[in-house]
Structures are given as structure tokens and as C-alpha cells.
Amino acid sequence: MNTDQQSEVGKMTLQAEGEHGNTREKKRARHTEAWNADCERCEEHKFGGGCAKAPEEAPEEAPEDAARAAEEPQLLHGAGICKWFNVRMGFGFLSMTARAGVALDPPVDVFVHQSKLHMEGFRSLKEGEAVEFTFKKSAKGLESIRVTGPGGVFCIGSERRPKGKNVQKRRSKGDRVTWLVSNRPVLLLRGKNYVMGQRRRAVILGAVLCQYHKGITAKLYPLHMKGLRLERVSLVSAPGCQAAGPMPKHIAFIMDGNRRYAKKCQVERQEGHSQGFNKLAETLRWCLNLGILEVTVYAFSIENFKRSKSEVDGLMDLAREKFSRLMEEQEKLQKHGVCIRVLGDLHLLPLDLQELVAQAVQTTRNYNKCFLNICFAYTSRHEISNAVREMAWGVEQGLLDPSDVSESLLDKCLYTNHSPHPDILIRTSGEVRLSDFLLWQTSHSCLVFQPVLWPEYTFWNLCEAILQFQMNHSMLQQKARDVYAEERKRQQLERDQAAVTEQLLQEGLPASGDPQLRRTRLHKLSARREERVQGFLQALELKRADWLAHLGTAST
């Protein structure tokens, strides 16, 4: 290539580079002009938030660039409130009440996206929040470009948060249980045995016991749940502390399910009965901790003598073993003041067992802190018939008049004459019947039938029974007993008045004569009857005590 050709190529290269440079310069000028145009429009409409674009010096605007800028949508300024905002989706609508300082009636809706909000943190708008914004017209309508609070400050924003982003932690199971207990305690107690597992039932019942105020009094040990662990906290009792709910003073148990438990565990029946006795000792400790000072248990029914000889002999051997152990632990019985009473027809028991029973009863008869009533060789019908025979004996001995025989006297002749009637009767194993147990004494008791087998009985089952007593009876039980006692007094008074009238007629005096005379006769009649009844009861107690003392002496 000669010198002229090289010169020509150089000129063409420089020309091409110049044209390329001019193109880049034109593009840069157009971009700069667009930025400046945005800034000028922001200033023209007095946008309170200012413009974030940095001003740059630009060359003079070309005619074609000015035409292109004129075709772009015009940005406008408005003010109003947030009409609604979907926090989860991140968009909503503003209600524009003023445009460029001119009030609008009715307001106009302007679309807003969370990316256009001027604020820190999670971007959202609160419904009704006052805002200022720049917007434009688009094919879809009015669309906001930048949204701030009044005067260009940050938007306040909504307090709500969408699921999946900064989600507030879900309440723990303990919190949910606490809420359910506070608002739906009865529903939990009714449904827990059918829709929940054993662990959850225990947790819920523990929470019910803690939160349901009727289940705890100032004299008890409040229980706090830690999973399935119990923490016993002593509560300092203060004078004047009122119980939040009535607590039972006397509970009776039908300890049913020992044989089914043995069959379930594939062990001997005797082992099932032994496990049942161990559960009784544990249950007595629970009752003592809860302040329940009297417990009656159905240990052996007269009907149980109809079982196989091997099983009956095994039960008698178990009774001998346990009563012998009781006599070996006299120091513990004295320390806790446990009075043991054995209720039933002891004549049906083997003689050596009668002697052990008599010795246990005689040894603890003066203790009065807490009471354990063991119904052994017992049925309620046999108890009632025996009470009738005792009253007949009193009439035969001249201790009673036939007119002295009454319902209240029959009640005082029962085996349980030294004990208040049970507040709760609990039967385990799911059987819904009393099996001839305390038929007379449970007329106003809360009957609780629980499906658990006796050797599997737990503290939670006992708490459930107490809660049922509190929720279903409250003071109604005591009121019913008081009404019944008043009715018996009224009936006795009517009988006494009838007897006084008969005496007056026999003496030839008018039945409705001197009221003072009738009152005097009535008072004397009542006093003589009470004297006869007390004498009969003392004789009856002496007869029973002599028989036990004779057995106790024979054993030694």
C-alpha cells in the first residue's frame, strides 16, 4: 500500500471514530436531558419530598429530544389518605382528595405499590394514613410514582405483617392451652378423653387445675406444669383467705378393675389385687396433700365370697399381710393421726383376720387428724338391715319406744355413723353402677365414673373428679342436704304434735286447748325421746366396742 492509500484509510478511520463518538455523545445528552426534565417538573409542582436525582449540567436540548420528552406522561402531585393496602400482596389504593393544591370531590383512587413508598423497614401503608404522592396517568389509570408522609417525611406504615415474612411466632402449646382453659374449661374436660392422647390430656388437665380458680384454694398446694413434671409450691395461708371453690372433705372409692388389669398385663389375679392395694396407698397420699382428710374404700364385698375359693383365700391372705404391716407402722399412723375404721360384718371373716382388724381399729381409735374407712365384708343392704335389727334390739331391751324409730335414728345406727356422708363417690374401670356400696350415704353425693382401671389410676384422674364436683355441685349439694335435714325436723315435729294431741284427748282435755300446755307437753315429749335415743346409741356403741375389745384381747 502506497502513501496516498494509507492516508485515505487513516482519514476514513478518524471519520468513523468521530461519528461513533458523536452517537455516544448524543445518547448521553438525551439521558441527561430526561433527568433534568424530571427534576424541573418536580420543582414545578412543588413535590414536598424533593428529588433524589443528582443534578448534572447538560448540553442544549435538541429539537427531536424535546419532542420525545413532550410525548412522555406528565407527573402530577396529589395528597390524600390510604384507602386500603394489602400487606401480603404489597399493593393498594390511595384516595386522592387534592391535586396540585385543588380539592377534589369526590376523591379519586390512585394505585400504589410498596416499592414506591418512602420509608424504612417493611414497606406498607396503614389504612386511613395521610400521604402525599407523585403520580402519572397510564393505560391502567392513575399510578403513584413516589409516596411519602405529609411534608416528605417517612410513611407510618401498617403494623400487620404477612405470613412468611417477619411472621410473629405462633403461640406455644402451653399458651394455647392456657387460653382454652381460661375460656373453654368445661369443653376441655368433656372432650379430652376422646380426641387427645394421654400426654396431652395430662398437660391440659394440669393447666385446668392451675388456671381454673375453683380448683385451688388458699389452703392447698397449687400445681405448676413443667411439661409433665409437677412442682409443689407451699402457699403461706393468710387469715381471711377465702376458698375460691368448695373442696371435698370426704371421698369414697370403688376400687374396680384389678382383675382386668391382671388380665391386661398377663399376670396372676393376686398380683393385680396387690397392685391395687399399692395404688390405694398412693391415692391416700394424694388426698392428704390436697387436704381431703377422710377416705372410704370398698375393699371387699359380701358378694365377693361367691368367687372361686382360691381367689377369696388370696384376698384374705393379702388382707392379713396389709393389716399386719399397718400394725408394724404404728409410729407413722400416730405421727399422721390416722384413725382406721373397718366397716362391715366382721363375723364373716376368718377368726385370725377378725383379730388383726380389731387390733388395728383399737390401736388407732383415738387418732383424729385423718380417717380411713375400709369397707370389708360389706354391702349397703346388709348395713341397712343390720341397722334395723339394732333398733329392734333397742325396742326389745326397753331402751326405745316404737315411736322413737325414725329415719334419723336409722342413719345413726349405720356403720358410718361417725363419718359425714361422702362428697364424691368415684368408681373406676368404666362400670356405671354402685354395686351395693353406700346406697344410703350417697343420696346427695357427686357420682364420678371413670374408665381407667384402678391400678392405673393417676393423680390427674383424681383432679378431674374434684373439678367435676366443683363445677357440677358447688354449694347446691350443701343446700340440698340442709333442705333435707329441715324436712326431717319438720316431719318429727308433726309426729310429736300428733302424740301430744293424742295424750290430751286420752286425758279428756280439748286437743286445741291451752297453747302453753301444748308447748310444755311438746317440750317434755321431745326431751324424753332425745334422752332415750342417746341412751340407746351409747348402749349400741358400748356393745360394738366390747366385741372389738374382746377380739383384740384374744389376739394378744
VMD Tcl script that draws the C-alpha trace (Angstrom):
set ca {
  {0.00 0.00 0.00}
  {1.44 3.43 -1.06}
  {1.46 6.60 0.95}
  {-1.73 8.03 -0.61}
  {-3.71 4.87 0.18}
  {-2.50 4.85 3.77}
  {-3.52 8.48 4.13}
  {-7.02 7.72 2.76}
  {-7.53 4.81 5.18}
  {-6.45 6.97 8.11}
  {-8.96 9.67 7.17}
  {-11.78 7.09 6.96}
  {-10.86 5.62 10.34}
  {-10.85 9.02 12.02}
  {-14.19 9.87 10.40}
  {-15.75 6.60 11.66}
  {-14.42 7.18 15.14}
  {-15.80 10.70 15.13}
  {-19.24 9.57 14.03}
  {-19.24 6.86 16.73}
  {-18.22 9.39 19.34}
  {-20.94 11.76 18.21}
  {-23.52 8.95 18.66}
  {-22.40 8.23 22.21}
  {-22.46 11.92 22.97}
  {-26.00 12.27 21.66}
  {-27.24 9.36 23.77}
  {-25.61 10.81 26.85}
  {-27.20 14.18 26.14}
  {-30.66 12.64 25.76}
  {-30.39 10.80 29.09}
  {-29.16 13.91 30.86}
  {-32.00 15.95 29.40}
  {-34.58 13.42 30.60}
  {-33.21 13.54 34.16}
  {-33.21 17.34 34.15}
  {-36.75 17.39 32.79}
  {-37.91 15.19 35.68}
  {-36.24 17.49 38.17}
  {-37.80 20.60 36.59}
  {-41.25 19.05 36.71}
  {-40.78 18.05 40.34}
  {-39.84 21.63 41.21}
  {-42.66 22.99 39.09}
  {-45.29 21.04 41.02}
  {-43.56 21.63 44.37}
  {-43.01 17.98 45.28}
  {-42.52 18.09 49.04}
  {-40.16 15.12 49.20}
  {-37.66 16.64 46.78}
  {-35.92 14.71 44.06}
  {-33.33 12.03 44.63}
  {-31.71 12.54 41.23}
  {-28.41 14.44 41.28}
  {-28.44 17.50 39.02}
  {-25.93 17.43 36.17}
  {-25.09 20.02 33.59}
  {-26.33 19.04 30.15}
  {-25.85 20.48 26.70}
  {-28.57 22.38 24.96}
  {-31.69 20.34 24.18}
  {-32.01 19.13 20.63}
  {-35.40 19.68 18.90}
  {-36.01 15.93 18.43}
  {-35.26 15.27 22.13}
  {-37.72 17.97 23.22}
  {-40.44 16.41 21.10}
  {-39.75 12.99 22.60}
  {-39.94 14.46 26.14}
  {-43.25 16.13 25.31}
  {-44.71 12.73 24.40}
  {-43.75 11.20 27.86}
  {-46.56 11.09 30.55}
  {-46.76 14.15 32.76}
  {-46.07 13.69 36.51}
  {-48.62 15.25 38.87}
  {-48.73 15.88 42.61}
  {-51.55 14.84 44.90}
  {-52.49 14.42 48.55}
  {-54.97 12.22 50.39}
  {-55.20 9.12 52.54}
  {-54.61 5.40 52.17}
  {-57.91 3.81 51.17}
  {-56.71 0.23 51.67}
  {-53.47 -1.68 51.42}
  {-52.92 -5.44 51.10}
  {-49.87 -6.08 53.27}
  {-49.41 -9.61 51.98}
  {-49.58 -8.70 48.26}
  {-47.82 -5.35 48.65}
  {-50.22 -3.04 46.85}
  {-53.33 -0.96 47.46}
  {-55.11 2.26 46.56}
  {-54.81 5.85 47.71}
  {-57.83 8.11 47.97}
  {-56.70 11.44 46.41}
  {-58.57 14.35 47.99}
  {-56.46 17.16 46.44}
  {-54.47 17.52 43.19}
  {-51.90 20.28 42.80}
  {-53.46 22.07 45.78}
  {-57.01 21.88 44.37}
  {-59.58 19.92 46.39}
  {-61.30 17.01 44.65}
  {-64.88 15.97 45.32}
  {-65.43 13.06 45.09}
  {-61.95 11.66 45.80}
  {-60.08 9.79 43.07}
  {-58.41 6.39 43.51}
  {-54.67 6.11 42.76}
  {-52.87 2.77 42.59}
  {-49.83 2.35 44.86}
  {-47.16 -0.35 45.08}
  {-44.97 -0.88 48.13}
  {-41.81 -0.23 46.07}
  {-42.90 3.41 45.69}
  {-43.18 4.09 49.41}
  {-40.69 6.43 51.07}
  {-39.95 4.73 54.42}
  {-37.56 2.40 56.23}
  {-38.06 -1.22 57.16}
  {-41.03 -3.22 55.93}
  {-42.90 -1.12 53.35}
  {-46.66 -0.90 53.82}
  {-49.38 1.64 54.44}
  {-51.84 1.90 57.28}
  {-55.48 2.30 56.37}
  {-56.50 5.96 56.75}
  {-52.90 7.19 56.88}
  {-52.34 10.72 55.42}
  {-49.93 10.76 52.44}
  {-48.54 12.99 49.70}
  {-47.56 11.46 46.38}
  {-46.46 11.98 42.81}
  {-48.46 10.09 40.22}
  {-48.89 9.69 36.49}
  {-51.56 8.63 34.07}
  {-51.10 5.21 32.50}
  {-53.13 2.82 30.41}
  {-54.39 1.23 33.64}
  {-55.37 4.52 35.29}
  {-53.63 6.71 37.84}
  {-50.44 5.16 39.26}
  {-48.33 6.61 42.05}
  {-44.60 7.13 41.45}
  {-43.46 8.16 44.92}
  {-45.40 8.24 48.19}
  {-44.37 9.97 51.43}
  {-45.97 11.24 54.58}
  {-47.12 14.88 54.86}
  {-44.20 17.22 54.24}
  {-41.99 14.50 52.74}
  {-41.47 12.53 55.94}
  {-41.46 8.74 56.10}
  {-44.76 6.92 55.85}
  {-46.07 5.48 59.10}
  {-46.84 2.04 57.69}
  {-49.08 -0.79 58.81}
  {-48.41 -2.83 61.95}
  {-49.59 -6.00 60.26}
  {-47.11 -8.42 58.73}
  {-47.72 -11.05 56.09}
  {-47.29 -14.75 56.82}
  {-43.92 -15.94 55.65}
  {-42.17 -12.59 56.11}
  {-41.30 -11.44 59.60}
  {-44.08 -13.64 60.87}
  {-44.81 -13.30 64.55}
  {-44.06 -16.50 66.40}
  {-47.02 -18.76 66.85}
  {-48.22 -19.18 70.40}
  {-46.78 -22.22 72.08}
  {-48.94 -25.15 73.05}
  {-48.78 -24.02 76.63}
  {-50.16 -20.58 75.73}
  {-52.92 -22.11 73.62}
  {-53.85 -24.47 76.41}
  {-53.93 -21.58 78.88}
  {-56.30 -19.68 76.60}
  {-58.55 -22.71 76.17}
  {-58.57 -23.34 79.89}
  {-59.49 -19.74 80.64}
  {-62.29 -19.65 78.07}
  {-63.40 -23.25 77.50}
  {-62.61 -25.34 80.63}
  {-65.77 -27.44 80.51}
  {-65.26 -28.21 76.82}
  {-61.75 -29.43 77.51}
  {-62.86 -31.67 80.34}
  {-65.62 -33.21 78.23}
  {-63.58 -33.83 75.12}
  {-60.11 -34.69 76.39}
  {-60.80 -38.41 76.80}
  {-61.92 -38.82 73.21}
  {-59.85 -36.57 70.98}
  {-56.48 -36.32 72.72}
  {-53.67 -38.63 73.64}
  {-52.61 -39.48 77.15}
  {-49.78 -36.94 77.32}
  {-51.90 -34.05 76.06}
  {-54.74 -34.99 78.41}
  {-52.33 -34.79 81.33}
  {-50.99 -31.38 80.23}
  {-54.47 -29.97 79.70}
  {-55.83 -31.27 82.97}
  {-52.79 -29.86 84.76}
  {-53.41 -26.49 83.14}
  {-57.07 -26.67 84.10}
  {-56.10 -27.38 87.67}
  {-53.72 -24.39 87.69}
  {-55.88 -21.87 85.83}
  {-59.41 -22.82 86.80}
  {-59.71 -20.92 90.07}
  {-62.35 -23.18 91.56}
  {-59.83 -25.99 91.63}
  {-57.38 -24.32 94.01}
  {-57.89 -22.84 97.45}
  {-55.54 -20.93 99.69}
  {-55.09 -24.00 101.88}
  {-53.90 -26.33 99.12}
  {-50.72 -26.86 97.14}
  {-51.01 -25.12 93.76}
  {-49.54 -27.23 91.00}
  {-47.48 -25.72 88.17}
  {-46.96 -27.60 84.93}
  {-43.47 -28.07 83.52}
  {-44.20 -30.43 80.66}
  {-45.39 -33.46 82.62}
  {-43.44 -32.67 85.77}
  {-45.08 -31.27 88.86}
  {-43.62 -28.65 91.11}
  {-45.27 -28.43 94.50}
  {-45.15 -24.95 95.93}
  {-46.19 -24.34 99.52}
  {-48.57 -21.44 99.83}
  {-48.50 -19.39 103.01}
  {-52.05 -19.31 104.26}
  {-53.18 -15.93 105.49}
  {-56.10 -15.15 107.83}
  {-59.23 -14.31 105.93}
  {-58.21 -16.11 102.74}
  {-61.40 -17.38 101.17}
  {-61.54 -20.63 99.22}
  {-62.17 -19.99 95.55}
  {-64.20 -23.20 95.29}
  {-65.57 -25.90 97.59}
  {-63.17 -28.76 98.22}
  {-64.49 -32.20 99.14}
  {-63.90 -33.30 102.72}
  {-64.78 -36.96 102.23}
  {-64.21 -39.12 99.12}
  {-65.32 -42.72 98.64}
  {-63.68 -45.09 96.14}
  {-64.95 -48.24 94.46}
  {-61.60 -49.73 93.55}
  {-62.67 -51.70 90.48}
  {-60.53 -53.17 87.71}
  {-57.83 -55.19 89.49}
  {-58.67 -58.46 87.73}
  {-58.98 -56.80 84.33}
  {-55.63 -55.13 84.92}
  {-54.07 -58.52 85.69}
  {-55.56 -59.97 82.51}
  {-54.37 -56.98 80.51}
  {-50.82 -57.31 81.85}
  {-50.93 -61.12 81.65}
  {-50.16 -61.64 85.33}
  {-51.87 -63.56 88.12}
  {-55.05 -62.15 89.64}
  {-53.37 -61.96 93.00}
  {-50.74 -59.67 91.52}
  {-53.50 -57.41 90.19}
  {-55.03 -57.17 93.68}
  {-51.60 -56.43 95.16}
  {-51.05 -53.62 92.65}
  {-54.47 -52.27 93.56}
  {-53.50 -52.07 97.23}
  {-50.30 -50.22 96.34}
  {-52.36 -47.76 94.31}
  {-54.59 -47.22 97.36}
  {-51.58 -46.19 99.45}
  {-50.52 -43.74 96.73}
  {-54.03 -42.32 96.40}
  {-54.23 -41.74 100.15}
  {-51.06 -39.62 99.95}
  {-52.61 -37.55 97.15}
  {-55.74 -36.97 99.21}
  {-53.70 -35.97 102.25}
  {-51.72 -33.44 100.18}
  {-54.97 -31.99 98.83}
  {-56.43 -31.56 102.29}
  {-59.01 -34.37 101.98}
  {-58.98 -35.83 105.47}
  {-61.45 -38.71 105.15}
  {-61.45 -41.52 102.60}
  {-63.72 -44.56 102.37}
  {-62.75 -47.52 100.17}
  {-64.74 -50.55 99.04}
  {-62.17 -53.26 99.74}
  {-64.27 -56.45 99.80}
  {-67.96 -57.03 99.19}
  {-70.01 -59.80 100.76}
  {-70.81 -60.78 97.18}
  {-67.09 -61.45 96.62}
  {-67.39 -64.57 98.78}
  {-69.12 -66.12 95.76}
  {-65.86 -66.03 93.78}
  {-63.55 -69.02 93.50}
  {-62.08 -70.31 96.74}
  {-58.53 -69.70 95.54}
  {-59.23 -66.04 94.79}
  {-61.07 -65.48 98.08}
  {-58.25 -67.14 100.03}
  {-55.74 -64.98 98.17}
  {-57.65 -61.84 99.11}
  {-57.80 -62.91 102.74}
  {-54.06 -63.57 102.74}
  {-53.47 -60.13 101.22}
  {-55.63 -58.56 103.92}
  {-53.67 -60.37 106.64}
  {-50.42 -59.12 105.15}
  {-51.55 -55.49 104.90}
  {-53.15 -55.30 108.35}
  {-50.03 -56.86 109.84}
  {-47.93 -54.21 108.11}
  {-50.20 -51.50 109.49}
  {-49.54 -52.74 112.99}
  {-45.81 -52.66 112.30}
  {-46.05 -48.99 111.25}
  {-47.85 -47.68 114.32}
  {-45.38 -44.80 114.66}
  {-46.31 -43.46 111.23}
  {-50.01 -43.84 111.99}
  {-49.55 -41.93 115.24}
  {-47.45 -39.24 113.55}
  {-50.13 -38.51 110.94}
  {-53.01 -39.19 113.33}
  {-54.67 -41.77 111.07}
  {-57.80 -43.34 112.53}
  {-58.64 -46.68 110.86}
  {-62.23 -47.91 110.82}
  {-63.29 -51.23 109.32}
  {-66.96 -51.23 108.26}
  {-68.84 -54.43 107.57}
  {-69.98 -57.71 109.05}
  {-66.68 -58.87 110.52}
  {-68.28 -62.11 111.73}
  {-68.00 -63.37 108.14}
  {-64.19 -63.12 108.18}
  {-61.77 -65.78 109.41}
  {-61.13 -65.50 113.14}
  {-57.44 -64.61 112.83}
  {-58.28 -61.82 110.39}
  {-61.01 -60.58 112.74}
  {-58.40 -60.28 115.47}
  {-55.99 -58.33 113.23}
  {-58.77 -55.97 112.20}
  {-59.87 -55.43 115.80}
  {-56.31 -54.72 116.87}
  {-55.84 -52.09 114.13}
  {-59.14 -50.40 114.99}
  {-58.49 -50.42 118.73}
  {-54.96 -49.05 118.34}
  {-55.96 -46.05 116.22}
  {-59.42 -45.28 117.63}
  {-58.25 -42.11 119.42}
  {-56.43 -40.56 116.43}
  {-58.43 -37.77 114.82}
  {-56.34 -35.96 112.19}
  {-57.48 -38.05 109.24}
  {-59.70 -41.09 108.79}
  {-59.54 -44.20 106.62}
  {-62.75 -46.24 106.42}
  {-62.24 -49.73 104.96}
  {-65.46 -51.45 103.89}
  {-64.64 -55.14 104.30}
  {-67.29 -57.88 104.08}
  {-69.74 -55.07 103.34}
  {-72.85 -54.36 101.30}
  {-75.17 -51.43 101.79}
  {-78.30 -53.58 102.03}
  {-76.68 -55.67 104.75}
  {-75.71 -52.47 106.56}
  {-79.26 -51.09 106.45}
  {-80.83 -54.37 107.56}
  {-78.33 -54.58 110.41}
  {-79.29 -51.05 111.49}
  {-82.95 -52.10 111.55}
  {-82.06 -55.12 113.72}
  {-80.16 -52.85 116.09}
  {-83.21 -50.59 116.51}
  {-85.40 -53.65 117.09}
  {-82.93 -54.77 119.76}
  {-83.25 -51.35 121.40}
  {-87.04 -51.60 121.50}
  {-86.80 -55.14 122.83}
  {-84.42 -54.05 125.59}
  {-86.74 -51.19 126.55}
  {-84.22 -48.57 125.50}
  {-86.50 -47.20 122.79}
  {-90.19 -46.68 122.23}
  {-91.58 -47.82 118.88}
  {-92.36 -44.16 118.16}
  {-88.65 -43.33 118.50}
  {-87.77 -45.29 115.37}
  {-87.15 -42.78 112.59}
  {-85.04 -42.10 109.56}
  {-82.53 -40.04 111.53}
  {-82.17 -42.85 114.11}
  {-81.59 -45.37 111.34}
  {-78.84 -43.11 109.97}
  {-77.15 -43.12 113.39}
  {-77.25 -46.94 113.56}
  {-75.29 -47.46 110.33}
  {-71.64 -48.49 110.27}
  {-70.77 -44.97 109.06}
  {-72.48 -43.16 111.95}
  {-69.22 -41.41 112.92}
  {-68.47 -40.12 109.41}
  {-70.06 -37.39 107.29}
  {-71.63 -38.54 104.07}
  {-69.20 -38.61 101.12}
  {-68.95 -35.54 98.92}
  {-67.70 -37.60 95.96}
  {-68.05 -41.28 95.11}
  {-65.54 -42.40 92.46}
  {-65.77 -45.71 90.63}
  {-63.01 -46.81 88.27}
  {-62.95 -49.33 85.37}
  {-65.81 -47.68 83.46}
  {-68.65 -49.54 85.21}
  {-71.62 -47.23 85.84}
  {-73.21 -48.74 88.96}
  {-72.75 -48.58 92.73}
  {-72.56 -52.35 93.37}
  {-74.42 -52.07 96.69}
  {-71.95 -49.54 98.13}
  {-73.05 -46.67 100.42}
  {-76.55 -46.54 98.91}
  {-77.91 -44.64 101.92}
  {-74.99 -42.24 102.32}
  {-74.59 -41.10 98.68}
  {-78.07 -39.64 98.14}
  {-76.53 -36.17 97.80}
  {-73.03 -37.12 96.64}
  {-71.36 -36.35 93.32}
  {-71.01 -39.66 91.44}
  {-67.97 -39.88 89.16}
  {-67.43 -42.90 86.90}
  {-64.02 -43.05 85.26}
  {-62.89 -45.53 82.57}
  {-59.39 -46.10 83.99}
  {-58.60 -49.37 85.77}
  {-57.83 -48.94 89.47}
  {-54.13 -49.97 89.37}
  {-53.67 -47.40 86.56}
  {-55.38 -44.59 88.47}
  {-53.44 -41.32 88.35}
  {-53.36 -38.02 90.16}
  {-54.96 -36.39 87.12}
  {-57.99 -38.68 87.40}
  {-58.43 -37.56 90.99}
  {-58.14 -33.90 89.98}
  {-60.74 -34.40 87.26}
  {-63.18 -35.86 89.78}
  {-62.64 -32.90 92.11}
  {-63.21 -30.43 89.28}
  {-66.42 -32.19 88.30}
  {-67.59 -31.95 91.90}
  {-66.84 -28.23 91.97}
  {-68.37 -27.37 88.61}
  {-71.50 -29.51 88.92}
  {-72.36 -29.14 92.59}
  {-70.75 -26.07 94.12}
  {-72.97 -25.01 97.02}
  {-76.03 -26.80 95.63}
  {-75.05 -30.03 97.35}
  {-74.87 -28.43 100.79}
  {-78.17 -26.63 100.19}
  {-79.85 -29.90 99.24}
  {-78.58 -31.56 102.40}
  {-79.75 -28.63 104.54}
  {-83.20 -28.71 102.96}
  {-83.41 -32.45 103.54}
  {-82.40 -32.06 107.21}
  {-85.02 -29.34 107.70}
  {-87.65 -31.58 106.16}
  {-86.79 -34.40 108.57}
  {-87.07 -31.99 111.51}
  {-90.45 -30.80 110.28}
  {-91.75 -34.36 109.97}
  {-90.54 -35.20 113.50}
  {-92.25 -32.10 114.86}
  {-95.52 -33.13 113.23}
  {-95.27 -36.59 114.82}
  {-94.60 -35.05 118.24}
  {-97.58 -32.72 117.89}
  {-99.79 -35.64 116.95}
  {-98.57 -37.56 120.02}
  {-99.34 -34.56 122.30}
  {-102.82 -34.27 120.83}
  {-103.44 -37.95 121.50}
  {-102.31 -37.56 125.13}
  {-104.62 -34.61 125.68}
  {-107.59 -36.49 124.24}
  {-106.85 -39.50 126.44}
  {-106.87 -37.21 129.49}
  {-110.20 -35.72 128.43}
  {-108.73 -32.35 127.56}
  {-109.50 -30.44 124.37}
  {-106.93 -31.00 121.63}
  {-106.71 -27.27 120.88}
  {-106.75 -26.18 124.50}
  {-104.22 -24.06 126.32}
  {-101.29 -23.29 123.92}
  {-98.89 -23.04 126.85}
  {-99.86 -26.53 127.98}
  {-99.33 -27.92 124.49}
  {-95.88 -26.31 124.28}
  {-94.90 -27.71 127.67}
  {-96.09 -31.21 126.76}
  {-94.32 -30.98 123.40}
  {-91.04 -29.92 125.01}
  {-91.17 -32.74 127.57}
  {-92.00 -35.31 124.88}
  {-89.08 -34.19 122.73}
  {-86.67 -34.18 125.69}
  {-87.69 -37.70 126.81}
  {-87.35 -39.04 123.28}
  {-83.89 -37.48 122.88}
  {-82.85 -38.97 126.22}
  {-84.00 -42.44 125.16}
  {-82.26 -42.17 121.78}
  {-78.97 -41.06 123.33}
  {-79.11 -43.88 125.85}
  {-79.76 -46.41 123.10}
  {-76.89 -45.12 120.95}
  {-74.49 -45.26 123.90}
  {-75.53 -48.84 124.60}
  {-75.08 -49.74 120.94}
  {-71.59 -48.20 120.84}
  {-70.64 -49.99 124.02}
  {-71.81 -53.32 122.62}
  {-69.77 -52.87 119.43}
  {-66.69 -51.65 121.32}
  {-66.83 -54.58 123.75}
  {-66.89 -57.04 120.87}
  {-63.84 -55.41 119.23}
  {-62.03 -55.20 122.56}
  {-62.68 -58.88 123.16}
  {-61.22 -59.76 119.75}
  {-58.22 -57.50 120.34}
  {-57.56 -59.10 123.72}
  {-57.85 -62.58 122.22}
  {-55.24 -61.71 119.58}
  {-52.71 -60.69 122.21}
}
mol new
graphics top color blue
foreach p $ca { graphics top sphere $p radius 0.5 }
foreach p [lrange $ca 0 end-1] q [lrange $ca 1 end] { graphics top cylinder $p $q radius 0.2 }
display resetview
